[in-house]
């Protein structure tokens, strides 16, 4: 299959644009002022790994687990709701446990 001269020009143009776009994308990752929504999101993340959230997730874990084990026959909606509560409780409890155990909250990106 033979590529015409016009095809080669398009290929080199697209390759050049990709390199330029990559440099622009990396340039935006530097320090400086944060985006306006970073501060509220950091507060939410800190609240989700605090002692109150850990206590609530531990209680929710016990209640939802007990409901699934000793609840008898549950409707499909109730069973799915309990599983969703269990999943959220595991996520919050796991994040707090890892923070307590290793002193690092969330992923550490270098």
C-alpha positions as CSV (number, residue, x, y, z in Angstrom):
1,X,0.0,0.0,0.0
2,X,1.5,3.3,-1.1
3,X,0.8,6.5,0.8
4,X,0.7,9.6,-1.3
5,X,2.7,12.8,-0.5
6,X,-0.4,14.3,0.9
7,X,-0.9,11.4,3.3
8,X,2.7,11.8,4.6
9,X,2.2,15.4,5.2
10,X,-0.9,14.7,7.2
11,X,0.9,12.1,9.2
12,X,3.8,14.4,10.1
13,X,1.3,17.2,10.9
14,X,-0.7,15.0,13.2
15,X,2.5,13.8,14.9
16,X,3.7,17.3,15.4
17,X,0.4,18.4,16.9
18,X,0.4,15.5,19.3
19,X,3.9,16.5,20.6
20,X,2.7,20.1,21.0
21,X,-0.5,19.1,22.7
22,X,1.5,16.8,25.1
23,X,3.8,19.6,26.1
24,X,0.9,21.9,26.7
25,X,-0.9,19.3,28.9
26,X,2.3,18.7,31.0
27,X,2.8,22.5,31.3
28,X,-0.5,22.9,33.2
29,X,0.4,20.5,36.0
30,X,2.9,22.8,37.7
31,X,2.4,24.5,41.1
32,X,0.7,27.8,41.6
33,X,-2.8,28.7,42.4
34,X,-5.3,25.8,42.6
35,X,-8.6,25.5,40.9
36,X,-11.6,27.0,42.6
37,X,-13.1,23.6,43.5
38,X,-10.0,22.0,45.0
39,X,-10.4,23.5,48.5
40,X,-14.0,22.2,49.0
41,X,-13.1,18.8,47.6
42,X,-10.1,18.6,50.0
43,X,-12.4,19.4,52.9
44,X,-14.8,16.7,51.8
45,X,-11.9,14.2,51.5
46,X,-10.7,15.1,55.0
47,X,-14.2,14.8,56.4
48,X,-14.5,11.3,54.9
49,X,-11.4,10.1,56.6
50,X,-12.0,11.7,60.0
51,X,-13.0,10.0,63.2
52,X,-16.7,10.8,62.9
53,X,-16.8,9.2,59.4
54,X,-15.0,6.2,60.7
55,X,-17.4,5.7,63.5
56,X,-20.4,6.1,61.3
57,X,-19.0,3.7,58.7
58,X,-18.3,1.1,61.5
59,X,-21.9,1.4,62.8
60,X,-23.3,1.2,59.2
61,X,-21.1,-1.9,58.5
62,X,-22.5,-3.7,61.6
63,X,-26.1,-2.7,61.0
64,X,-26.1,-3.5,57.2
65,X,-24.2,-6.8,57.8
66,X,-26.6,-7.8,60.6
67,X,-29.6,-6.9,58.4
68,X,-28.3,-9.1,55.7
69,X,-27.5,-12.0,58.0
70,X,-30.5,-11.9,60.4
71,X,-33.0,-9.9,58.3
72,X,-35.0,-12.9,57.0
73,X,-36.5,-12.4,53.6
74,X,-35.7,-9.0,52.3
75,X,-37.0,-7.5,49.1
76,X,-34.6,-7.0,46.3
77,X,-34.5,-3.3,46.8
78,X,-33.7,-3.7,50.6
79,X,-31.0,-6.3,49.8
80,X,-29.3,-4.1,47.2
81,X,-29.5,-1.1,49.6
82,X,-27.8,-3.1,52.3
83,X,-25.1,-4.2,49.9
84,X,-24.6,-0.5,48.8
85,X,-24.3,0.6,52.4
86,X,-21.8,-2.2,53.0
87,X,-19.7,-1.1,50.0
88,X,-19.7,2.5,51.1
89,X,-18.9,1.6,54.7
90,X,-16.0,-0.6,53.5
91,X,-14.6,2.2,51.3
92,X,-14.7,4.9,54.1
93,X,-13.5,2.5,56.8
94,X,-10.7,1.2,54.5
95,X,-9.5,4.7,53.7
96,X,-9.4,5.7,57.4
97,X,-7.7,2.4,58.3
98,X,-5.0,2.9,55.7
99,X,-4.5,6.5,56.9
100,X,-4.2,5.3,60.5
101,X,-1.9,2.4,59.6
102,X,0.4,4.1,57.1
103,X,-0.1,7.8,57.7
104,X,-1.0,8.4,54.0
105,X,-4.5,9.4,52.9
106,X,-5.5,8.2,49.4
107,X,-3.1,7.6,46.6
108,X,0.4,9.1,46.7
109,X,1.3,10.4,43.2
110,X,4.9,11.6,42.8
